[in-house]
Amino acid sequence: MANKYLWLRVSADKYEWPEIIANSATELARKAGVTRGTIFSSVSNAKKHNYKSIYKQVRIEEDENEE
């Protein structure tokens, strides 16, 4: 199985509703009006310091037989 990622900006409330969905961090940055570095920094710091980020990287497992 190959791994694919989706990048999201979610709402800052407890529900974390998806606001923007993109296929790459670059695309998300363009749509959100921020830099790619902002997204990577936010995701990294949230993992490191155990807090929530409005930016998420979500791994999607795809079956190799599907196209």
A tleap script that builds the chain and sets N, CA, C and O, in Angstrom:
source leaprc.protein.ff14SB
mol = sequence {
  NMET ALA ASN LYS TYR LEU TRP LEU ARG VAL
  SER ALA ASP LYS TYR GLU TRP PRO GLU ILE
  ILE ALA ASN SER ALA THR GLU LEU ALA ARG
  LYS ALA GLY VAL THR ARG GLY THR ILE PHE
  SER SER VAL SER ASN ALA LYS LYS HIE ASN
  TYR LYS SER ILE TYR LYS GLN VAL ARG ILE
  GLU GLU ASP GLU ASN GLU CGLU
}
set mol.1.N position { 0.825 -1.192 0.000 }
set mol.1.CA position { 0.000 0.000 0.000 }
set mol.1.C position { 0.866 1.251 0.000 }
set mol.1.O position { 1.867 1.337 0.711 }
set mol.2.N position { 0.468 2.194 -0.794 }
set mol.2.CA position { 1.179 3.468 -0.861 }
set mol.2.C position { 0.478 4.472 0.057 }
set mol.2.O position { -0.744 4.448 0.208 }
set mol.3.N position { 1.263 5.340 0.656 }
set mol.3.CA position { 0.696 6.366 1.525 }
set mol.3.C position { 0.563 7.677 0.774 }
set mol.3.O position { 1.434 8.050 -0.011 }
set mol.4.N position { -0.520 8.361 1.021 }
set mol.4.CA position { -0.771 9.670 0.452 }
set mol.4.C position { -1.220 10.558 1.604 }
set mol.4.O position { -1.777 10.071 2.588 }
set mol.5.N position { -0.980 11.840 1.484 }
set mol.5.CA position { -1.344 12.765 2.550 }
set mol.5.C position { -2.293 13.833 2.040 }
set mol.5.O position { -2.201 14.270 0.892 }
set mol.6.N position { -3.194 14.243 2.893 }
set mol.6.CA position { -4.011 15.423 2.673 }
set mol.6.C position { -3.593 16.442 3.719 }
set mol.6.O position { -3.227 16.087 4.839 }
set mol.7.N position { -3.652 17.695 3.344 }
set mol.7.CA position { -3.320 18.796 4.253 }
set mol.7.C position { -4.580 19.597 4.483 }
set mol.7.O position { -5.304 19.910 3.538 }
set mol.8.N position { -4.847 19.933 5.740 }
set mol.8.CA position { -6.073 20.635 6.093 }
set mol.8.C position { -5.810 21.831 6.988 }
set mol.8.O position { -4.862 21.849 7.773 }
set mol.9.N position { -6.670 22.827 6.851 }
set mol.9.CA position { -6.783 23.860 7.878 }
set mol.9.C position { -8.141 23.616 8.499 }
set mol.9.O position { -9.145 23.515 7.793 }
set mol.10.N position { -8.176 23.520 9.824 }
set mol.10.CA position { -9.414 23.228 10.530 }
set mol.10.C position { -9.804 24.410 11.414 }
set mol.10.O position { -8.993 25.294 11.691 }
set mol.11.N position { -11.046 24.405 11.844 }
set mol.11.CA position { -11.511 25.476 12.728 }
set mol.11.C position { -10.785 25.382 14.068 }
set mol.11.O position { -10.362 24.303 14.484 }
set mol.12.N position { -10.651 26.503 14.721 }
set mol.12.CA position { -9.893 26.574 15.975 }
set mol.12.C position { -10.723 26.164 17.189 }
set mol.12.O position { -10.232 26.223 18.316 }
set mol.13.N position { -11.954 25.754 16.980 }
set mol.13.CA position { -12.785 25.337 18.102 }
set mol.13.C position { -12.597 23.853 18.404 }
set mol.13.O position { -11.757 23.190 17.796 }
set mol.14.N position { -13.379 23.341 19.338 }
set mol.14.CA position { -13.221 21.946 19.748 }
set mol.14.C position { -13.641 20.951 18.669 }
set mol.14.O position { -13.274 19.779 18.750 }
set mol.15.N position { -14.398 21.384 17.665 }
set mol.15.CA position { -14.878 20.478 16.631 }
set mol.15.C position { -13.859 20.250 15.514 }
set mol.15.O position { -13.884 19.213 14.851 }
set mol.16.N position { -12.980 21.199 15.310 }
set mol.16.CA position { -11.951 21.130 14.260 }
set mol.16.C position { -12.546 20.786 12.884 }
set mol.16.O position { -12.089 19.869 12.202 }
set mol.17.N position { -13.567 21.542 12.503 }
set mol.17.CA position { -14.194 21.338 11.198 }
set mol.17.C position { -13.212 21.701 10.088 }
set mol.17.O position { -12.529 22.719 10.191 }
set mol.18.N position { -13.125 20.899 9.037 }
set mol.18.CA position { -12.236 21.229 7.920 }
set mol.18.C position { -12.700 22.511 7.221 }
set mol.18.O position { -13.869 22.638 6.855 }
set mol.19.N position { -11.785 23.446 7.044 }
set mol.19.CA position { -12.086 24.692 6.334 }
set mol.19.C position { -11.468 24.687 4.947 }
set mol.19.O position { -12.080 25.143 3.981 }
set mol.20.N position { -10.244 24.164 4.853 }
set mol.20.CA position { -9.541 24.078 3.577 }
set mol.20.C position { -8.891 22.702 3.498 }
set mol.20.O position { -8.270 22.246 4.458 }
set mol.21.N position { -9.035 22.047 2.357 }
set mol.21.CA position { -8.408 20.742 2.129 }
set mol.21.C position { -7.550 20.854 0.881 }
set mol.21.O position { -7.990 21.395 -0.134 }
set mol.22.N position { -6.324 20.344 0.954 }
set mol.22.CA position { -5.402 20.429 -0.182 }
set mol.22.C position { -4.588 19.143 -0.281 }
set mol.22.O position { -4.496 18.374 0.676 }
set mol.23.N position { -4.000 18.925 -1.451 }
set mol.23.CA position { -3.184 17.740 -1.698 }
set mol.23.C position { -1.731 17.918 -1.280 }
set mol.23.O position { -0.983 16.943 -1.222 }
set mol.24.N position { -1.323 19.147 -0.988 }
set mol.24.CA position { 0.066 19.390 -0.577 }
set mol.24.C position { 0.099 20.584 0.376 }
set mol.24.O position { -0.829 21.391 0.428 }
set mol.25.N position { 1.189 20.669 1.121 }
set mol.25.CA position { 1.364 21.804 2.026 }
set mol.25.C position { 1.474 23.102 1.231 }
set mol.25.O position { 0.994 24.147 1.670 }
set mol.26.N position { 2.099 23.034 0.075 }
set mol.26.CA position { 2.240 24.212 -0.781 }
set mol.26.C position { 0.876 24.720 -1.239 }
set mol.26.O position { 0.615 25.923 -1.212 }
set mol.27.N position { 0.016 23.808 -1.656 }
set mol.27.CA position { -1.325 24.184 -2.104 }
set mol.27.C position { -2.139 24.754 -0.940 }
set mol.27.O position { -2.854 25.742 -1.108 }
set mol.28.N position { -2.032 24.135 0.234 }
set mol.28.CA position { -2.741 24.638 1.410 }
set mol.28.C position { -2.264 26.034 1.776 }
set mol.28.O position { -3.069 26.907 2.100 }
set mol.29.N position { -0.957 26.241 1.724 }
set mol.29.CA position { -0.396 27.556 2.047 }
set mol.29.C position { -0.945 28.619 1.095 }
set mol.29.O position { -1.313 29.713 1.525 }
set mol.30.N position { -0.999 28.296 -0.187 }
set mol.30.CA position { -1.520 29.241 -1.180 }
set mol.30.C position { -2.987 29.565 -0.888 }
set mol.30.O position { -3.384 30.731 -0.899 }
set mol.31.N position { -3.789 28.528 -0.627 }
set mol.31.CA position { -5.215 28.730 -0.363 }
set mol.31.C position { -5.464 29.478 0.947 }
set mol.31.O position { -6.407 30.263 1.046 }
set mol.32.N position { -4.618 29.233 1.951 }
set mol.32.CA position { -4.807 29.839 3.269 }
set mol.32.C position { -4.157 31.219 3.390 }
set mol.32.O position { -4.405 31.941 4.356 }
set mol.33.N position { -3.324 31.586 2.408 }
set mol.33.CA position { -2.679 32.892 2.444 }
set mol.33.C position { -1.535 32.979 3.437 }
set mol.33.O position { -1.265 34.044 3.993 }
set mol.34.N position { -0.856 31.847 3.663 }
set mol.34.CA position { 0.302 31.807 4.556 }
set mol.34.C position { 1.462 31.141 3.807 }
set mol.34.O position { 1.302 30.681 2.677 }
set mol.35.N position { 2.609 31.100 4.444 }
set mol.35.CA position { 3.743 30.428 3.813 }
set mol.35.C position { 3.735 28.945 4.163 }
set mol.35.O position { 3.114 28.521 5.138 }
set mol.36.N position { 4.433 28.174 3.351 }
set mol.36.CA position { 4.597 26.752 3.613 }
set mol.36.C position { 5.284 26.543 4.963 }
set mol.36.O position { 4.949 25.621 5.708 }
set mol.37.N position { 6.239 27.402 5.262 }
set mol.37.CA position { 6.957 27.325 6.532 }
set mol.37.C position { 6.045 27.496 7.727 }
set mol.37.O position { 6.249 26.857 8.759 }
set mol.38.N position { 5.042 28.347 7.602 }
set mol.38.CA position { 4.076 28.546 8.682 }
set mol.38.C position { 3.346 27.243 8.988 }
set mol.38.O position { 3.145 26.885 10.149 }
set mol.39.N position { 2.955 26.548 7.936 }
set mol.39.CA position { 2.221 25.295 8.116 }
set mol.39.C position { 3.117 24.239 8.751 }
set mol.39.O position { 2.723 23.600 9.726 }
set mol.40.N position { 4.326 24.049 8.207 }
set mol.40.CA position { 5.241 23.049 8.759 }
set mol.40.C position { 5.616 23.378 10.195 }
set mol.40.O position { 5.699 22.478 11.031 }
set mol.41.N position { 5.840 24.640 10.493 }
set mol.41.CA position { 6.198 25.056 11.842 }
set mol.41.C position { 5.055 24.781 12.815 }
set mol.41.O position { 5.285 24.281 13.916 }
set mol.42.N position { 3.846 25.098 12.423 }
set mol.42.CA position { 2.685 24.889 13.275 }
set mol.42.C position { 2.477 23.401 13.573 }
set mol.42.O position { 2.244 23.020 14.720 }
set mol.43.N position { 2.562 22.569 12.541 }
set mol.43.CA position { 2.384 21.122 12.716 }
set mol.43.C position { 3.495 20.553 13.595 }
set mol.43.O position { 3.234 19.763 14.501 }
set mol.44.N position { 4.720 20.953 13.326 }
set mol.44.CA position { 5.866 20.452 14.081 }
set mol.44.C position { 5.807 20.869 15.553 }
set mol.44.O position { 6.008 20.042 16.442 }
set mol.45.N position { 5.535 22.140 15.806 }
set mol.45.CA position { 5.464 22.632 17.186 }
set mol.45.C position { 4.316 21.994 17.960 }
set mol.45.O position { 4.441 21.732 19.157 }
set mol.46.N position { 3.196 21.744 17.279 }
set mol.46.CA position { 2.062 21.101 17.948 }
set mol.46.C position { 2.429 19.691 18.390 }
set mol.46.O position { 2.080 19.273 19.494 }
set mol.47.N position { 3.129 18.960 17.537 }
set mol.47.CA position { 3.564 17.608 17.906 }
set mol.47.C position { 4.587 17.661 19.031 }
set mol.47.O position { 4.509 16.891 19.989 }
set mol.48.N position { 5.528 18.555 18.914 }
set mol.48.CA position { 6.624 18.652 19.881 }
set mol.48.C position { 6.137 19.055 21.273 }
set mol.48.O position { 6.611 18.528 22.280 }
set mol.49.N position { 5.188 19.994 21.323 }
set mol.49.CA position { 4.730 20.542 22.598 }
set mol.49.C position { 3.343 20.032 23.014 }
set mol.49.O position { 2.761 20.492 23.996 }
set mol.50.N position { 2.834 19.069 22.239 }
set mol.50.CA position { 1.565 18.405 22.551 }
set mol.50.C position { 0.388 19.385 22.676 }
set mol.50.O position { -0.329 19.382 23.677 }
set mol.51.N position { 0.205 20.209 21.660 }
set mol.51.CA position { -0.974 21.054 21.615 }
set mol.51.C position { -1.567 20.999 20.219 }
set mol.51.O position { -0.957 20.431 19.313 }
set mol.52.N position { -2.742 21.579 20.030 }
set mol.52.CA position { -3.446 21.502 18.759 }
set mol.52.C position { -2.983 22.594 17.805 }
set mol.52.O position { -2.603 23.693 18.211 }
set mol.53.N position { -3.029 22.251 16.530 }
set mol.53.CA position { -2.716 23.187 15.461 }
set mol.53.C position { -3.928 23.269 14.542 }
set mol.53.O position { -4.666 22.294 14.393 }
set mol.54.N position { -4.134 24.432 13.924 }
set mol.54.CA position { -5.219 24.528 12.950 }
set mol.54.C position { -4.831 23.888 11.619 }
set mol.54.O position { -5.677 23.727 10.738 }
set mol.55.N position { -3.557 23.522 11.468 }
set mol.55.CA position { -3.093 22.840 10.269 }
set mol.55.C position { -2.840 21.379 10.593 }
set mol.55.O position { -2.244 21.062 11.622 }
set mol.56.N position { -3.288 20.491 9.724 }
set mol.56.CA position { -3.166 19.051 9.953 }
set mol.56.C position { -2.630 18.364 8.704 }
set mol.56.O position { -2.938 18.755 7.577 }
set mol.57.N position { -1.827 17.340 8.927 }
set mol.57.CA position { -1.391 16.442 7.861 }
set mol.57.C position { -2.057 15.102 8.160 }
set mol.57.O position { -1.839 14.525 9.226 }
set mol.58.N position { -2.862 14.607 7.229 }
set mol.58.CA position { -3.616 13.379 7.434 }
set mol.58.C position { -3.156 12.338 6.421 }
set mol.58.O position { -3.207 12.562 5.211 }
set mol.59.N position { -2.703 11.191 6.938 }
set mol.59.CA position { -2.235 10.123 6.044 }
set mol.59.C position { -3.426 9.317 5.556 }
set mol.59.O position { -4.285 8.911 6.338 }
set mol.60.N position { -3.460 9.093 4.248 }
set mol.60.CA position { -4.499 8.290 3.607 }
set mol.60.C position { -3.800 7.065 3.029 }
set mol.60.O position { -2.875 7.194 2.228 }
set mol.61.N position { -4.238 5.891 3.430 }
set mol.61.CA position { -3.670 4.675 2.850 }
set mol.61.C position { -4.500 4.290 1.647 }
set mol.61.O position { -5.722 4.165 1.725 }
set mol.62.N position { -3.809 4.103 0.521 }
set mol.62.CA position { -4.489 3.733 -0.707 }
set mol.62.C position { -4.151 2.297 -1.071 }
set mol.62.O position { -3.021 1.851 -0.875 }
set mol.63.N position { -5.112 1.586 -1.591 }
set mol.63.CA position { -4.874 0.247 -2.086 }
set mol.63.C position { -4.167 0.373 -3.427 }
set mol.63.O position { -4.588 1.159 -4.276 }
set mol.64.N position { -3.097 -0.392 -3.628 }
set mol.64.CA position { -2.333 -0.303 -4.878 }
set mol.64.C position { -3.142 -0.693 -6.092 }
set mol.64.O position { -2.791 -0.315 -7.210 }
set mol.65.N position { -4.227 -1.447 -5.902 }
set mol.65.CA position { -5.057 -1.878 -7.012 }
set mol.65.C position { -6.023 -0.789 -7.479 }
set mol.65.O position { -6.568 -0.863 -8.580 }
set mol.66.N position { -6.229 0.217 -6.638 }
set mol.66.CA position { -7.111 1.324 -6.990 }
set mol.66.C position { -6.352 2.399 -7.727 }
set mol.66.O position { -5.172 2.636 -7.467 }
set mol.67.N position { -7.034 3.044 -8.646 }
set mol.67.CA position { -6.410 4.161 -9.375 }
set mol.67.C position { -7.279 5.370 -9.339 }
set mol.67.O position { -6.919 6.406 -9.898 }
savepdb mol mol.pdb
quit
